[in-house]
Amino acid sequence: MSAARQSGEVPARSKRADAVRNQQTLLDAAAAVFVTSGVDAPIREIAARAGVGMGTIYRHFPTRADLVVAVYRHQVEACAEAGPTLLAGAGSPLAALRQWVDLFVDFLVTKHGLANALRSDSGGFEALHSYFLDRLVPVCAQLLDAAAEAGEIRPGTQAYELMRGVGNLCVGRDSDPRYDPRRLVELLLRGLQRC
């Protein structure tokens, strides 16, 4: 008899592969809907995009805050994992940096409204922000260092500063449909390049 059975404990069950895939599909669909419609988008819109019923979403994410946090973490991980992949596959470190910043802008647009969705849990929001910085600043630094070592950008740009600058350029997108932060982010990236 196993030790877990002797003690009366039930071993933790890992999610089946199809359940994990379903959850990833839901998170991808929710992220896409959040980009276009914000975090207050109707759950039925997310369900339709994912090709599932609303009950499936509530089974995985009982509250909107649960869904928003899961999308946030999912996108942080996707952004973190994309950095090394882009660096390995892009034509140059600067091209990889540009592609990564584009993903980062998508992430920032998705997370718009997160503070409102989590306003009752300021400690939770702070923990997510720390998680965000811990995962993404080193990835951005790696991309910046590679581009500087390749002579494509001037050295000395700090990852946190660049990410903060990009974030600041993304503010206001929802309040003015004429504003496209990507155009200004592109100008910012051009400003990093060596002349």
Contact map, one row per residue, 1 for C-alpha under 8 A:
111011000000000000000000000000000000000000000000000000000000000000000000000000000000000000000000000000000000000000000000000000000000000000000000000000000000000000000000000000000000000000000000000
111111000000000000000000000000000000000000000000000000000000000000000000000000000000000000000000000000000000000000000000000000000000000000000000000000000000000000000000000000000000000000000000000
111111100000000000000000000000000000000000000000000000000000000000000000000000000000000000000000000000000000000000000000000000000000000000000000000000000000000000000000000000000000000000000000000
011111111110000000000000000000000000000000000000000000000000000000000000000000000000000000000000000000000000000000000000000000000000000000000000000000000000000000000000000000000000000000000000000
111111111100000000000000000000000000000000000000000000000000000000000000000000000000000000000000000000000000000000000000000000000000000000000000000000000000000000000000000000000000000000000000000
111111111000000000000000000000000000000000000000000000000000000000000000000000000000000000000000000000000000000000000000000000000000000000000000000000000000000000000000000000000000000000000000000
001111111000000000000000000000000000000000000000000000000000000000000000000000000000000000000000000000000000000000000000000000000000000000000000000000000000000000000000000000000000000000000000000
000111111100000000000000000000000000000000000000000000000000000000000000000000000000000000000000000000000000000000000000000000000000000000000000000000000000000000000000000000000000000000000000000
000111111110000000000000000000000000000000000000000000000000000000000000000000000000000000000000000000000000000000000000000000000000000000000000000000000000000000000000000000000000000000000000000
000110011111000000000000000000000000000000000000000000000000000000000000000000000000000000000000000000000000000000000000000000000000000000000000000000000000000000000000000000000000000000000000000
000100001111100000000000000000000000000000000000000000000000000000000000000000000000000000000000000000000000000000000000000000000000000000000000000000000000000000000000000000000000000000000000000
000000000111110000000000000000000000000000000000000000000000000000000000000000000000000000000000000000000000000000000000000000000000000000000000000000000000000000000000000000000000000000000000000
000000000011111000000000000000000000000000000000000000000000000000000000000000000000000000000000000000000000000000000000000000000000000000000000000000000000000000000000000000000000000000000000000
000000000001111100000000000000000000000000000000000000000000000000000000000000000000000000000000000000000000000000000000000000000000000000000000000000000000000000000000000000000000000000000000000
000000000000111110110000000000000000000000000000000000000000000000000000000000000000000000000000000000000000000000000000000000000000000000000000000000000000000000000000000000000000000000000000000
000000000000011111110000000000000000000000000000000000000000000000000000000000000000000000000000000000000000000000000000000000000000000000000000000000000000000000000000000000000000000000000000000
000000000000001111111000000000000000000000000000000000000000000000000000000000000000000000000000000000000000000000000000000000000000000000000000000000000000000000000000000000000000000000000000000
000000000000000111111100000000000000000000000000000000000000000000000000000000000000000000000000000000000000000000000000000000000000000000000000000000000000000000000000000000000000000000000000000
000000000000001111111110000000000000000000000000000000000000000000000000000000000000000000000000000000000000000000000000000000000000000000000000000000000000000000000000000000000000000000000000000
000000000000001111111111000000000000000000000000000000000000000000000000000000000000000000000000000000000000000000000000000000000000000000000000000000000000000000000000000000000000000000000000000
000000000000000011111111100000000000000000000000000000000000000000000000000000000000000000000000000000000000000000000000000000000000000000000000000000000000000000000000000000000000000000000000000
000000000000000001111111110000000000000000000000000000000000000000000000000000000000000000000000000000000000000000000000000000000000000000000000000000000000000000000000000000000000000000000000000
000000000000000000111111111000000000000000000000000000000001000000000000000000000000000000000000000000000000000000000000000000000000000000000000000000000000000000000000000000000000000000000000000
000000000000000000011111111100000000000000000000000000000000000000000000000000000000000000000000000000000000000000000000000000000000000000000000000000000000000000000000000000000000000000000000000
000000000000000000001111111110000000000000000000010000000000000000000000000000000000000000000000000000000000000000000000000000000000000000000000000000000000000000000000000000000000000000000000000
000000000000000000000111111111000000000000000110010000001000000000000000000000000000000000000000000000000000000000000000000000000000000000000000000000000000000000000000000000000000000000000000000
000000000000000000000011111111100000000000000000000000000000000000100110010000000000000000000000000000000000000000000000000000000000000000000000000000000000000000000000000000000000000000000000000
000000000000000000000001111111110000000000000000010000000000000000000010000000000000000000000000000000000000000000000000000000000000000000000000000000000000000000000000000000000000000000000000000
000000000000000000000000111111111000000000000110110000000000000000000000000000000000000000000000000000000000000000000000000000000000000000000000000000000000000000000000000000000000000000000000000
000000000000000000000000011111111100000000000100110000000000000000000010000000000000000000000000000000000000000000000000000000000000000000000000000000000000000000000000000000000000000000000000000
000000000000000000000000001111111110000000000000000000000000000000000010001000000000000000000000000000000000010000000000000000000000000000000000000000000000000000000000000000000000000000000000000
000000000000000000000000000111111111000000000000000000000000000000000000000000000000000000000000000000000000010000000000000000000000000000000000000000000000000000000000000000000000000000000000000
000000000000000000000000000011111111110010001100100000000000000000000000000000000000000000000000000000000000000000000000000000000000000000000000000000000000000000000000000000000000000000000000000
000000000000000000000000000001111111111110000000000000000000000000000000000000000000000000000000000000000000111000000000000000000000000000000000000000000000000000000000000000000000000000000000000
000000000000000000000000000000111111110000000000000000000000000000000000000000000000000000000000000000000100110000000000000000000000000000000000000000000000000000000000000000000000000000000000000
000000000000000000000000000000011111110000000000000000000000000000000000000000000000000000000000000000000000000000000000000000000000000000000000000000000000000000000000000000000000000000000000000
000000000000000000000000000000001111111110000000000000000000000000000000000000000000000000000000000000000000000000000000000000000000000000000000000000000000000000000000000000000000000000000000000
000000000000000000000000000000001111111110000000000000000000000000000000000000000000000000000000000000000000010110000000000000000000000000000000000000000000000000000000000000000000000000000000000
000000000000000000000000000000000100111110000000000000000000000000010000000000000000000000000000000000000000011111001000000000000000000000000000000000000000000000000000000000000000000000000000000
000000000000000000000000000000000100111111000000000000000000000000000000000000000000000000000000000000000000000000000000000000000000000000000000000000000000000000000000000000000000000000000000000
000000000000000000000000000000001100111111101100000000000000000000000000000000000000000000000000000000000000000000000000000000000000000000000000000000000000000000000000000000000000000000000000000
000000000000000000000000000000000000000111111100000000000000000000000000000000000000000000000000000000000000000000000000000000000000000000000000000000000000000000000000000000000000000000000000000
000000000000000000000000000000000000000011111110000001001000000000000000000000000000000000000000000000000000000000000000000000000000000000000000000000000000000000000000000000000000000000000000000
000000000000000000000000000000000000000001111111000011000000000000000000000000000000000000000000000000000000000000000000000000000000000000000000000000000000000000000000000000000000000000000000000
000000000000000000000000000000001000000011111111100000000000000000000000000000000000000000000000000000000000000000000000000000000000000000000000000000000000000000000000000000000000000000000000000
000000000000000000000000010011001000000011111111110000000000000000000000000000000000000000000000000000000000000000000000000000000000000000000000000000000000000000000000000000000000000000000000000
000000000000000000000000010010000000000000111111111111001000000000000000000000000000000000000000000000000000000000000000000000000000000000000000000000000000000000000000000000000000000000000000000
000000000000000000000000000000000000000000011111111110000000000000000000000000000000000000000000000000000000000000000000000000000000000000000000000000000000000000000000000000000000000000000000000
000000000000000000000000000011001000000000001111111100000000000000000000000000000000000000000000000000000000000000000000000000000000000000000000000000000000000000000000000000000000000000000000000
000000000000000000000000110111000000000000000111111100000000000000000000000000000000000000000000000000000000000000000000000000000000000000000000000000000000000000000000000000000000000000000000000
000000000000000000000000000000000000000000000011111110000000000000000000000000000000000000000000000000000000000000000000000000000000000000000000000000000000000000000000000000000000000000000000000
000000000000000000000000000000000000000000000011111111011000000000000000000000000000000000000000000000000000000000000000000000000000000000000000000000000000000000000000000000000000000000000000000
000000000000000000000000000000000000000000010011001111111000000000000000000000000000000000000000000000000000000000000000000000000000000000000000000000000000000000000000000000000000000000000000000
000000000000000000000000000000000000000000110010000111111100000000000000000000000000000000000000000000000000000000000000000000000000000000000000000000000000000000000000000000000000000000000000000
000000000000000000000000000000000000000000000000000011111110000000000000000000000000000000000000000000000000000000000000000000000000000000000000000000000000000000000000000000000000000000000000000
000000000000000000000000000000000000000000000000000111111111000000000000000000000000000000000000000000000000000000000000000000000000000000000000000000000000000000000000000000000000000000000000000
000000000000000000000000010000000000000000100010000111111111110000000000000000000000000000000000000000000000000000000000000000000000000000000000000000000000000000000000000000000000000000000000000
000000000000000000000000000000000000000000000000000001111111111000000000000000000000000000000000000000000000000000000000000000000000000000000000000000000000000000000000000000000000000000000000000
000000000000000000000000000000000000000000000000000000111111110000000000000000000000000000000000000000000000000000000000000000000000000000000000000000000000000000000000000000000000000000000000000
000000000000000000000010000000000000000000000000000000011111110000000000000000000000000000000000000000000000000000000000000000000000000000000000000000000000000000000000000000000000000000000000000
000000000000000000000000000000000000000000000000000000001111111101100000000000000000000000000000000000000000000000000000000000000000000000000000000000000000000000000000000000000000000000000000000
000000000000000000000000000000000000000000000000000000001111111101100000000000000000000000000000000000000000000000000000000000000000000000000000000000000000000000000000000000000000000000000000000
000000000000000000000000000000000000000000000000000000000100111111100000000000000000000000000000000000000000000000000000000000000000000000000000000000000000000000000000000000000000000000000000000
000000000000000000000000000000000000000000000000000000000000111111110000000000000000000000000000000000000000000000001000000000000000000000000000000000000000000000000000000000000000000000000000000
000000000000000000000000000000000000000000000000000000000000001111111000000000000000000000000000000000000000000000001100000000000000000000000000000000000000000000000000000000000000000000000000000
000000000000000000000000000000000000000000000000000000000000111111111100000000000000000000000000000000000000000000000000000000000000000000000000000000000000000000000000000000000000000000000000000
000000000000000000000000001000000000000000000000000000000000111111111110000000000000000000000000000000000000000000000000000000000000000000000000000000000000000000000000000000000000000000000000000
000000000000000000000000000000000000001000000000000000000000000111111111000000000000000000000000000000000000000001001000000000000000000000000000000000000000000000000000000000000000000000000000000
000000000000000000000000000000000000000000000000000000000000000011111111100000000000000000000000000000000000000000000000000000000000000000000000000000000000000000000000000000000000000000000000000
000000000000000000000000001000000000000000000000000000000000000001111111110000000000000000000000000000000000000000000000000000000000000000000000000000000000000000000000000000000000000000000000000
000000000000000000000000001101100000000000000000000000000000000000111111111000000000000000000000000000000000000000000000000000000000000000000000000000000000000000000000000000000000000000000000000
000000000000000000000000000000000000000000000000000000000000000000011111111100000000000000000000000000000010011000000000000000000000000000000000000000000000000000000000000000000000000000000000000
000000000000000000000000000000000000000000000000000000000000000000001111111110000000000000000000000000000000000000000000000000010000000000000000000000000000000000000000000000000000000000000000000
000000000000000000000000001000000000000000000000000000000000000000000111111111000000000000000000000000000000000000000000000000000000000000000000000000000000000000000000000000000000000000000000000
000000000000000000000000000000100000000000000000000000000000000000000011111111100000000000000000000000000010000000000000000000000000000000000000000000000000000000000000000000000000000000000000000
000000000000000000000000000000000000000000000000000000000000000000000001111111110000000000000000000000000010000000000000000000000001001100000000000000000000000000000000000000000000000000000000000
000000000000000000000000000000000000000000000000000000000000000000000000111111111000000000000000000000000000000000000000000000000000001000000000000000000000000000000000000000000000000000000000000
000000000000000000000000000000000000000000000000000000000000000000000000011111111100000000000000000000000000000000000000000000000000000000000000000000000000000000000000000000000000000000000000000
000000000000000000000000000000000000000000000000000000000000000000000000001111111110000000000000000100110010000000000000000000000000000100000000000000000000000000000000000000000000000000000000000
000000000000000000000000000000000000000000000000000000000000000000000000000111111110000000000000000000000000000000000000000000000000001100100000000000000000000000000000000000000000000000000000000
000000000000000000000000000000000000000000000000000000000000000000000000000011111111100000000000000000000000000000000000000000000000000000000000000000000000000000000000000000000000000000000000000
000000000000000000000000000000000000000000000000000000000000000000000000000001111111110000000000000100000000000000000000000000000000000000000000000000000000000000000000000000000000000000000000000
000000000000000000000000000000000000000000000000000000000000000000000000000000111111111000000001100100000000000000000000000000000000000000110010000000000000000000000000000000000000000000000000000
000000000000000000000000000000000000000000000000000000000000000000000000000000001111111100000000000000000000000000000000000000000000000000100000000000000000000000000000000000000000000000000000000
000000000000000000000000000000000000000000000000000000000000000000000000000000001111111110000000000000000000000000000000000000000000000000000000000000000000000000000000000000000000000000000000000
000000000000000000000000000000000000000000000000000000000000000000000000000000000111111111000001101100000000000000000000000000000000000000000000000000000000000000000000000000000000000000000000000
000000000000000000000000000000000000000000000000000000000000000000000000000000000011111111011001100000000000000000000000000000000000000000000010000000000000000000000000000000000000000000000000000
000000000000000000000000000000000000000000000000000000000000000000000000000000000001111111000000000000000000000000000000000000000000000000000000000000000000000000000000000000000000000000000000000
000000000000000000000000000000000000000000000000000000000000000000000000000000000000111111100001000000000000000000000000000000000000000000000000000000000000000000000000000000000000000000000000000
000000000000000000000000000000000000000000000000000000000000000000000000000000000000011111111011000000000000000000000000000000000000000000000000000000000000000000000000000000000000000000000000000
000000000000000000000000000000000000000000000000000000000000000000000000000000000000000011111011000000000000000000000000000000000000000000000000000000000000000000000000000000000000000000000000000
000000000000000000000000000000000000000000000000000000000000000000000000000000000000001001111111000000000000000000000000000000000000000000000000001000000000000000000000000000000000000000000000000
000000000000000000000000000000000000000000000000000000000000000000000000000000000000001001111111100000000000000000000000000000000000000000000011011001010000000000000000000000000000000000000000000
000000000000000000000000000000000000000000000000000000000000000000000000000000000000000000011111110000000000000000000000000000000000000000000011001000011000000000000000000000000000000000000000000
000000000000000000000000000000000000000000000000000000000000000000000000000000000000000001111111111000000000000000000000000000000000000000000000000000000000000000000000000000000000000000000000000
000000000000000000000000000000000000000000000000000000000000000000000000000000000010011011111111111100000000000000000000000000000000000000000010000000000000000000000000000000000000000000000000000
000000000000000000000000000000000000000000000000000000000000000000000000000000000010011000001111111110000000000000000000000000000000000000010011001000000000000000000000000000000000000000000000000
000000000000000000000000000000000000000000000000000000000000000000000000000000000000000000000111111111000000000000000000000000000000000000000000000000000000000000000000000000000000000000001000000
000000000000000000000000000000000000000000000000000000000000000000000000000000000000010000000011111111100000000000000000000000000000000000000000000000000000000000000000000000000000000000000000000
000000000000000000000000000000000000000000000000000000000000000000000000000000100110010000000001111111110000000000000000000000000000000000000000000000000000000000000000000000000000000000000000000
000000000000000000000000000000000000000000000000000000000000000000000000000000000000000000000000111111111000000000000000000000000000000000000000000000000000000000000000000000000000000000000000000
000000000000000000000000000000000000000000000000000000000000000000000000000000000000000000000000011111111100000000000000000000000000000000000000000000000000000000000000000000000000010000000000000
000000000000000000000000000000000000000000000000000000000000000000000000000000100000000000000000001111111110000000000000000000000000000000000000000000000000000000000000000000000000000000000000000
000000000000000000000000000000000000000000000000000000000000000000000000000000100000000000000000000111111111000000000000000000000000000000000000000000000000000000000000000000000000000000000000000
000000000000000000000000000000000000000000000000000000000000000000000000000000000000000000000000000011111111100000000000000000000000000000000000000000000000000000000110010000000000010000000000000
000000000000000000000000000000000010000000000000000000000000000000000000000000000000000000000000000001111111110000000000000000000000000000000000000000000000000000000000000000000000000000000000000
000000000000000000000000000000000000000000000000000000000000000000000001001100100000000000000000000000111111111000000000000000000000000000000000000000000000000000000000000000000000000000000000000
000000000000000000000000000000000000000000000000000000000000000000000000000000000000000000000000000000011111111100000000000000000000000000000000000000000000000000000010010000000000000000000000000
000000000000000000000000000000000110000000000000000000000000000000000000000000000000000000000000000000001111111100000000000000000000000000000000000000000000000000000000010000000000000000000000000
000000000000000000000000000000110110011000000000000000000000000000000001000000000000000000000000000000000111111100000000000000000000000000000000000000000000000000000000000000000000000000000000000
000000000000000000000000000000000100001000000000000000000000000000000001000000000000000000000000000000000011111111000000000000000000000000000000000000000000000000000000000000000000000000000000000
000000000000000000000000000000000000011000000000000000000000000000000000000000000000000000000000000000000001111111100000000000000000000000000000000000000000000000000000000000000000000000000000000
000000000000000000000000000000000000011000000000000000000000000000000000000000000000000000000000000000000000001111111000000000000000000000000000000000000000000000000000000000000000000000000000000
000000000000000000000000000000000000001000000000000000000000000000010000000000000000000000000000000000000000001111111100000000000000000000000000000000000000000000000000000000000000000000000000000
000000000000000000000000000000000000000000000000000000000000000000000000000000000000000000000000000000000000000111111110000010000000000000000000000000000000000000000000000000000000000000000000000
000000000000000000000000000000000000000000000000000000000000000000000000000000000000000000000000000000000000000011111110000000000000000000000000000000000000000000000000000000000000000000000000000
000000000000000000000000000000000000001000000000000000000000000110010000000000000000000000000000000000000000000011111110000000000000000000000000000000000000000000000000000000000000000000000000000
000000000000000000000000000000000000000000000000000000000000000010000000000000000000000000000000000000000000000001111111110110000000000000000000000000000000000000000000000000000000000000000000000
000000000000000000000000000000000000000000000000000000000000000000000000000000000000000000000000000000000000000000111111110010000000000000000000000000000000000000000000000000000000000000000000000
000000000000000000000000000000000000000000000000000000000000000000000000000000000000000000000000000000000000000000000111110000000000000000000000000000000000000000000000000000000000000000000000000
000000000000000000000000000000000000000000000000000000000000000000000000000000000000000000000000000000000000000000000111111110000000000000000000000000000000000000000000000000000000000000000000000
000000000000000000000000000000000000000000000000000000000000000000000000000000000000000000000000000000000000000000000111111111000000000000000000000000000000000000000000000000000000000000000000000
000000000000000000000000000000000000000000000000000000000000000000000000000000000000000000000000000000000000000000000000111111100000000000000000000000000000000000000000000000000000000000000000000
000000000000000000000000000000000000000000000000000000000000000000000000000000000000000000000000000000000000000000000100111111110000000000000000000000000000000000000000000000000000000000000000000
000000000000000000000000000000000000000000000000000000000000000000000000000000000000000000000000000000000000000000100110111111111000000000000000000000000000000000000000000000000000000000000000000
000000000000000000000000000000000000000000000000000000000000000000000000000000000000000000000000000000000000000000000000011111111100000000000000000000000000000000000000000000000000000000000000000
000000000000000000000000000000000000000000000000000000000000000000000000000000000000000000000000000000000000000000000000001111111110000000000000000000000000000000000000000000000000000000000000000
000000000000000000000000000000000000000000000000000000000000000000000000100000000000000000000000000000000000000000000000000111111111000000000000000000000000000000000000000000000000000000000000000
000000000000000000000000000000000000000000000000000000000000000000000000000000000000000000000000000000000000000000000000000011111111100000000000000000000000000000000000000000000000000000000000000
000000000000000000000000000000000000000000000000000000000000000000000000000000000000000000000000000000000000000000000000000001111111110000000000000000000000000000000000000000000000000000000000000
000000000000000000000000000000000000000000000000000000000000000000000000000000000000000000000000000000000000000000000000000000111111111000000000000000000000000000000000000000000000000000000000000
000000000000000000000000000000000000000000000000000000000000000000000000000100000000000000000000000000000000000000000000000000011111111100000000000000000000000000000000000000000000000000000000000
000000000000000000000000000000000000000000000000000000000000000000000000000000000000000000000000000000000000000000000000000000001111111110000000000000000000000000000000000000000000000000000000000
000000000000000000000000000000000000000000000000000000000000000000000000000000000000000000000000000000000000000000000000000000000111111111000000000000000000000000000000000000000000000000000000000
000000000000000000000000000000000000000000000000000000000000000000000000000110010000000000000000000000000000000000000000000000000011111111100000000000000000000000000000000000000000000000000000000
000000000000000000000000000000000000000000000000000000000000000000000000000100110000000000000000000000000000000000000000000000000001111111110000000000000000000000000000000000000000000000000000000
000000000000000000000000000000000000000000000000000000000000000000000000000000000000000000000000000000000000000000000000000000000000111111111000000000000000001100100000000000000000000000000000000
000000000000000000000000000000000000000000000000000000000000000000000000000000000000000000000000000000000000000000000000000000000000011111111100000000000000001000000000000000000000000000000000000
000000000000000000000000000000000000000000000000000000000000000000000000000000010011000000000000000000000000000000000000000000000000001111111110000000000000000000000000000000000000000000000000000
000000000000000000000000000000000000000000000000000000000000000000000000000000000010000000000000100000000000000000000000000000000000000111111111000000000000001000100000000000000000000000000000000
000000000000000000000000000000000000000000000000000000000000000000000000000000000000000000000000000000000000000000000000000000000000000011111111100000000000011000000000000000000000000000000000000
000000000000000000000000000000000000000000000000000000000000000000000000000000000000000000000000000000000000000000000000000000000000000001111111110000000000000000000000000000000000000000000000000
000000000000000000000000000000000000000000000000000000000000000000000000000000000010001000001101100000000000000000000000000000000000000000111111111000000000000000000000000000000000000000000000000
000000000000000000000000000000000000000000000000000000000000000000000000000000000000000000001100100000000000000000000000000000000000000000011111111100001000111000000000000000000000000000000000000
000000000000000000000000000000000000000000000000000000000000000000000000000000000000000000000000000000000000000000000000000000000000000000001111111110000010000000000000000000000000000000000000000
000000000000000000000000000000000000000000000000000000000000000000000000000000000000000000001000000000000000000000000000000000000000000000000111111111000000000000000000000000000000000000000000000
000000000000000000000000000000000000000000000000000000000000000000000000000000000000000000011100100000000000000000000000000000000000000000000011111111111000000000000000000000000000000000000000000
000000000000000000000000000000000000000000000000000000000000000000000000000000000000000000000000000000000000000000000000000000000000000000000001111111111110000000000000000000000000000000000000000
000000000000000000000000000000000000000000000000000000000000000000000000000000000000000000000000000000000000000000000000000000000000000000000000111111110010000000000000000000000000000000000000000
000000000000000000000000000000000000000000000000000000000000000000000000000000000000000000001000000000000000000000000000000000000000000000000000011111111000000000000000000000000000000000000000000
000000000000000000000000000000000000000000000000000000000000000000000000000000000000000000000000000000000000000000000000000000000000000000000000001111111100000000000000000000000000000000000000010
000000000000000000000000000000000000000000000000000000000000000000000000000000000000000000001100000000000000000000000000000000000000000000000000001111111100000000000000000000000000000000000000110
000000000000000000000000000000000000000000000000000000000000000000000000000000000000000000000100000000000000000000000000000000000000000000000001001101111110000000000000000000000000000000000001110
000000000000000000000000000000000000000000000000000000000000000000000000000000000000000000000000000000000000000000000000000000000000000000000000000100111111100000000000000000000000000000000001110
000000000000000000000000000000000000000000000000000000000000000000000000000000000000000000000000000000000000000000000000000000000000000000000000100110001111100000000000000000000000000000000000000
000000000000000000000000000000000000000000000000000000000000000000000000000000000000000000000000000000000000000000000000000000000000000000000000000000000111110000000000000000000000000000000000000
000000000000000000000000000000000000000000000000000000000000000000000000000000000000000000000000000000000000000000000000000000000000000000000001000000000111111011000000000000000000000000000001000
000000000000000000000000000000000000000000000000000000000000000000000000000000000000000000000000000000000000000000000000000000000000000000001001000000000001111111000000000000000000000000000000000
000000000000000000000000000000000000000000000000000000000000000000000000000000000000000000000000000000000000000000000000000000000000000011011001000000000000111111100000000000000000000000000000000
000000000000000000000000000000000000000000000000000000000000000000000000000000000000000000000000000000000000000000000000000000000000000010000000000000000000011111110000000000000000000000000000000
000000000000000000000000000000000000000000000000000000000000000000000000000000000000000000000000000000000000000000000000000000000000000000000000000000000000111111111000000000000000000000000000000
000000000000000000000000000000000000000000000000000000000000000000000000000000000000000000000000000000000000000000000000000000000000000000000000000000000000111111111100000000000000000000000000000
000000000000000000000000000000000000000000000000000000000000000000000000000000000000000000000000000000000000000000000000000000000000000010010000000000000000001111111110000000000000000000000000000
000000000000000000000000000000000000000000000000000000000000000000000000000000000000000000000000000000000000000000000000000000000000000000000000000000000000000111111111000000000000000000000000000
000000000000000000000000000000000000000000000000000000000000000000000000000000000000000000000000000000000000000000000000000000000000000000000000000000000000000011111111100000000000000000000000000
000000000000000000000000000000000000000000000000000000000000000000000000000000000000000000000000000000001000000000000000000000000000000000000000000000000000000001111111110000000000000010000000000
000000000000000000000000000000000000000000000000000000000000000000000000000000000000000000000000000000001001000000000000000000000000000000000000000000000000000000111111111000000000000000000000000
000000000000000000000000000000000000000000000000000000000000000000000000000000000000000000000000000000000000000000000000000000000000000000000000000000000000000000011111111000000000000000000000000
000000000000000000000000000000000000000000000000000000000000000000000000000000000000000000000000000000000000000000000000000000000000000000000000000000000000000000001111111100000000100110000000000
000000000000000000000000000000000000000000000000000000000000000000000000000000000000000000000000000000001001100000000000000000000000000000000000000000000000000000000111111110000000110000000000000
000000000000000000000000000000000000000000000000000000000000000000000000000000000000000000000000000000000000000000000000000000000000000000000000000000000000000000000011111111000000000000000000000
000000000000000000000000000000000000000000000000000000000000000000000000000000000000000000000000000000000000000000000000000000000000000000000000000000000000000000000000111111110010000000000000000
000000000000000000000000000000000000000000000000000000000000000000000000000000000000000000000000000000000000000000000000000000000000000000000000000000000000000000000000011111111011100000000000000
000000000000000000000000000000000000000000000000000000000000000000000000000000000000000000000000000000000000000000000000000000000000000000000000000000000000000000000000001111111000000000000000000
000000000000000000000000000000000000000000000000000000000000000000000000000000000000000000000000000000000000000000000000000000000000000000000000000000000000000000000000000111111000000000000000000
000000000000000000000000000000000000000000000000000000000000000000000000000000000000000000000000000000000000000000000000000000000000000000000000000000000000000000000000000111111110000000000000000
000000000000000000000000000000000000000000000000000000000000000000000000000000000000000000000000000000000000000000000000000000000000000000000000000000000000000000000000000011111111000000000000000
000000000000000000000000000000000000000000000000000000000000000000000000000000000000000000000000000000000000000000000000000000000000000000000000000000000000000000000000000000011111000000000000000
000000000000000000000000000000000000000000000000000000000000000000000000000000000000000000000000000000000000000000000000000000000000000000000000000000000000000000000000000110011111100000000000000
000000000000000000000000000000000000000000000000000000000000000000000000000000000000000000000000000000000000000000000000000000000000000000000000000000000000000000000000000010001111111100000000000
000000000000000000000000000000000000000000000000000000000000000000000000000000000000000000000000000000000000000000000000000000000000000000000000000000000000000000000000110010000011111110000000000
000000000000000000000000000000000000000000000000000000000000000000000000000000000000000000000000000001001000000000000000000000000000000000000000000000000000000000000000010000000001111111000000000
000000000000000000000000000000000000000000000000000000000000000000000000000000000000000000000000000000000000000000000000000000000000000000000000000000000000000000000000000000000001111111100000000
000000000000000000000000000000000000000000000000000000000000000000000000000000000000000000000000000000000000000000000000000000000000000000000000000000000000000000000000100000000001111111110000000
000000000000000000000000000000000000000000000000000000000000000000000000000000000000000000000000000000000000000000000000000000000000000000000000000000000000000000000100100000000000111111111000000
000000000000000000000000000000000000000000000000000000000000000000000000000000000000000000000000000000000000000000000000000000000000000000000000000000000000000000000000000000000000011111111100000
000000000000000000000000000000000000000000000000000000000000000000000000000000000000000000000000000000000000000000000000000000000000000000000000000000000000000000000000000000000000001111111110000
000000000000000000000000000000000000000000000000000000000000000000000000000000000000000000000000000000000000000000000000000000000000000000000000000000000000000000000000000000000000000111111111000
000000000000000000000000000000000000000000000000000000000000000000000000000000000000000000000000010000000000000000000000000000000000000000000000000000000000000000000000000000000000000011111111100
000000000000000000000000000000000000000000000000000000000000000000000000000000000000000000000000000000000000000000000000000000000000000000000000000000000000000000000000000000000000000001111111100
000000000000000000000000000000000000000000000000000000000000000000000000000000000000000000000000000000000000000000000000000000000000000000000000000000000000000000000000000000000000000000111111100
000000000000000000000000000000000000000000000000000000000000000000000000000000000000000000000000000000000000000000000000000000000000000000000000000000001100100000000000000000000000000000011111110
000000000000000000000000000000000000000000000000000000000000000000000000000000000000000000000000000000000000000000000000000000000000000000000000000000011100000000000000000000000000000000001111111
000000000000000000000000000000000000000000000000000000000000000000000000000000000000000000000000000000000000000000000000000000000000000000000000000000111100000000000000000000000000000000000001111
000000000000000000000000000000000000000000000000000000000000000000000000000000000000000000000000000000000000000000000000000000000000000000000000000000000000000000000000000000000000000000000000111
